[in-house]
C-alpha cells in the first residue's frame, strides 16, 4: 500500500527519496511522486505506474533538482480517485507553497471539502489527501506557523493518516504527524528522515523514533522536536531498529515469490530455534506472558486476521481445539469490528498478521484490548503497531517478505500455532504427552520434507502448463486441510487472476457440483488421516461429472491412478502437520501458472503488501 519517505539534511535529496521509495515498492502501488525544496521554491514531480517512470521524469529535470536538500516522496495505491498523475501525491494548496504526502484515508474529506471550496480552494484531484493540503494551508494563513497549522488541522481530520508536510516558508523543516497509520522518524548525523516503514531509511540510520498517534514531529537537519496534540513538548525515546540493511535481492530467482517459497525450510528452522529444543523439553515461548494459572483456566479464544493470515488462523483453531480442548472462534477482522462481540477479560484474543499493520486487524485488537482481553500477536514484524498493542507476542521470524502474495510468512504463522498449541497443551496437560512428542519430532524434520518437494518441481511445472489456460479452478479438502484449499485458491487468484475457489469437499454436493463439467479442474488435497476416504469419495463425485481431477497426496495407492488425471506426490507426514507440506506445491502451482501466463507475480494488480486502510 502507499509509502512515505521524507528527508532534511545536507545530501542531495532526490536520490535518497527515490531509493527510499524503491525499498517500499514491494508493498504495491500505482503512481509515485516527490516534492523537493531547493531553498527558494518547492518543485513537484510525479508519474503514473512504476517508479522507473518517475526516474525518467527526474532525469529530464536533472539540472534543476541537484541542489535540493529537503523533500518528501510517496508511492500511492489508489483509494479515492484513479491512479492518474493528478491524483498522485504530493498534493498542494492553491498557491503551491505547501506540499504534502499522505498514507491512510480521511473519512470526513467531503464535509471538509465543501467548507474549503466556500473559502475559495480549488481542487484539482479526486483524492481525500488534497483536502488536507488545503486545510493546513488555510489554517496556516491565519496562524502563520506551520507546526501549529498541522496540529490544528489534524484535530479536524477523521480517519487514518500519516502525513509529511513541507512549506516554501520553511525551507529547512518537515512537519510530520500520524493517527492509525505507521510513521517513524530516523535520526541521522546532521540529517533526519521520515518514513512509513523501516526499509525506506535503514540504509541511512538505525536510530529512530516511532511516533504515537496524534504526535507531531518537527524535523530539521540537526534537531527533532515532538509535541502532543495539545501543543506541549514531549520527551521521546530513540530506539535502535532491529534491522540490518538488506538488499532486496532475488538471489538468482526470477521472482521474490519463488525465492520466498524456497526459503521456507530455513524459516521453519529459524522459528524453532530457542523454542523447541528436544522432543522431551517443553516448548519455550518467552514473550507469551499468560500466567500458568490463566492458561489452565482459559476456556475461550478468538483469533482475528485477514487474507492468508486468516487461513493460518483456521489451522490454529483446528490444532488448538485438538491439543488443548479450548473452544476457538476465527473471524475476519473486518467482520469482527462492526458488531457486538462477546469478548471480555476471560477471552484470549489472538491477532495474526504478517505486516502487523493491517488496519482491520489493528482496530479489532484495539477493541478487544479495550474490553480487557489478553492480546497475543503472531506477526512477522515485532516492531509493528500490532506488536506494540500486544500483551504477548510470537515473532514468526520469516525475514522480510517482498512478494505481495504471502508464502513463507504463512508457513511461519502456521508453525507458530503448532508451537502455541503444544505450549498450552503442556501447561494444561490436555492431551497425551506421546502425541506432543510425535508433533515435536515431526516439526523438527518437516524442513527436510519441504526440501524434497522443492527438489522435484517438474511435476508441478508440468501441471501448471497443462492448466494455465483454465478460467476457473476448484480446490477441495476436509478437516485440517480445508484452510489449505482456501489458501491454495487464494494464491492462484492473487497472482494469475484465475477464478479459484476452495471448498470443504463435503460441501461440493450442496451446490458447487452444479458447476462441474469437463472444463473444470478440481484439485483434491488428499492427505492421509481421518478424512482420507471421505475426500476420495468426494473426488469420485467430481469425476462422475467429468471434472478434470488433480490429486495432491502423500498416498501411493494404485487406485488413485485411475481416478485422477494428474497426481502431485508429497512426502509422508502426520495428518496434523500435513497443511505445512500440502501448501508448498499449491504455492508453486500458483507461481508457475502465473509465470507461464506472464503475470506480474510479485506485484499483482490491485493488491498491496500491507493494507493500512479499512
Ligand atoms: O499483513 P497481514 O497478514 O495482516 O495481511 C493480511 C492480508 O492482507 C494478506 O494476507 C493478503 O491476503 C496477502 N496478499 C496474501 O497473499
Boltz pocket constraint, residues with backbone or C-beta under 6 A from the ligand:
constraints:
  - pocket:
      binder: B
      contacts: [[A, 306], [A, 307], [A, 308], [A, 309], [A, 310], [A, 352], [A, 353], [A, 354], [A, 355], [A, 356], [A, 357], [A, 358], [A, 361], [A, 404], [A, 405], [A, 406], [A, 407], [A, 494], [A, 607], [A, 608], [A, 609], [A, 610], [A, 611]]
      max_distance: 6.0
